Amino acid sequence: VFAFLQVDDDRRDLDMNDKEVDADKMTRFVRMNELRLVTEYNPVTAIGVMQSSLQLHLLLITDKMSPKHPERMRKYRAAAELFKGKILFILLDSNLKSNERVVSFFNLKKSQLPALAIFHAPDEEQDVLTVNEVSVERVQDFCNNFLQ
């Protein structure tokens, strides 16, 4: 059993020689490795995010219950297409208690959201941009400026 990750063209294999591979372990393997163009951050996908070969992560920290959420996600996904294989795009729901630590890591308050936060894993370099409106151009400019 293997997972081929579209986001970074990486392949992960599940060791089938382990006699204790059952449906639950197989399901967990798939869930941990289901990185999409935009991956929603949660305790299960966090493992896949940390194991990704992509060292640059862009987080859209937003309220999923907002009426503007579907349009934000449409534009964020479109921007993700432009950086496929370079930057891992992540959605972080600011309403979840389990995500409060990540929001505080970027020194953000609820009043400053939605925001884009970019993070380079090896050296922990980061930058944050508060946004009223998510646009493909704004995301593209933010990413390009960080990459430079």
N, C-alpha and C positions, 0 to 999 in steps of 0.2 A: 504494500500500500504506500503510495506516495502522494504528496501534494505539490502541485506546480503553481507557484505564486505568480500571478499575472503582473503584480505591481513591480517586481524586481527580477523577473525571470529566474527565480531561484527554485530549487527542488529540495524537498524534505522527504525523508523516508521513515516509515514506521518499522521498527524491528519486529518482524513477524516470527523470529526465532524464539521470542519470549512466549512461553507456554501460557501466560496469563493474559493474552490479548483477547479481550471480549468486546462486545458491542459498545459498552461504556467507554473503554479506553480508545477504541477506534473513533467514536464520536468526539471525544475530547481532543484527539489528535487533529481531526478535521477542523474543529472550532478554533483551536490554537493557531492553525495555519491558514485561516481563511482571509488573509489580507486582500482587500479589494482596492479599487482605485482610491476610495475614501473608506477608511476603516474606523468604525465606531469604537472608541476606547472604553473598555470595561475590564474587570479582573481576568477574564479568560483571554481576551485578545491582547492584553498587556504583554503576555509571554511572547506571542508572535511578533509584536512590535519591537520588543527588546532583542529578539533573535534575527530581525531583518538585516539583510546585508546593506540596506540603505541606512546611512548614519545621520542623515538630515531629515528631521521630522517637522512638519508644519501642522499645527493644531488650530482648528477653528473652534474656539471656545464660545459656545452659544447656548441659548435656551431652546431646546427642541419643541417646547410647547408654544413658542412665539408664532403668530400668524405669518411672519416673514420667513420662517424656517424653510419651507419648501423651495422658495425662490433663492435663498442663500445657498442651499445645498445644490441646486441646479448649477449655479455659477461656480461654486467651489469644485464640483465634479468636472466642469469644463476646464477649469484651471489645472486640475490634477492631470488631465490628459496631456497638457503641455510639458509637464515635468515627470512623466512616467519613467521610472528607472533611475531618477535622480533624487527625488524627494518623496518621502512617505507622508501622504495626506491623512490626517486624523481628525475625526469629529469628537469633541468632548462636550458632553451635555452638562451645562453648569448647574442644572437642577439636582443632579445626583449627589447625595452626601459623600459617596465614595470618591468623587472627583474633586472635592474641596482642596485636598492636599496638592493636587496638580495645579489648580488655579492659584493657590498661594505660592507655589514654587516660582511662578512667573510674576509674583508681587502684584497680582490683580485683585480688584474688589468687584463685587457684583455690579456696582454702578458703572464700571468701565467696560462692561461686556455689551455686545459681542467684541471679540478681539481675535487677532491672528498672533500666534506665538510660534516662532521658529527656533529649533533647538538642534545643535550639532553635538551628537552623543559623545564622541571621543574627548573633546575638550570642554564640554558643557557650555560652549558659547551660545548665547541666545539673544533674541530681539523680540520686541512686542509692538504690535500696532493695534490701537483701538480703532474700530470701524463702526460707522453708523450703517453703512451699506456694503455688502460684499459684492465686488465686481471682479470679473476675470482680469481686467487690466490692473486693478489695485493689488490683487494676489500676485499676479505676474511681476509687477514692479517690486513688490516687497521681497519676493523670492530672489529676483535677479540682483537687487541691491545687497542682500545678505550673501549671495554666492560670490559677489565681487569683493 
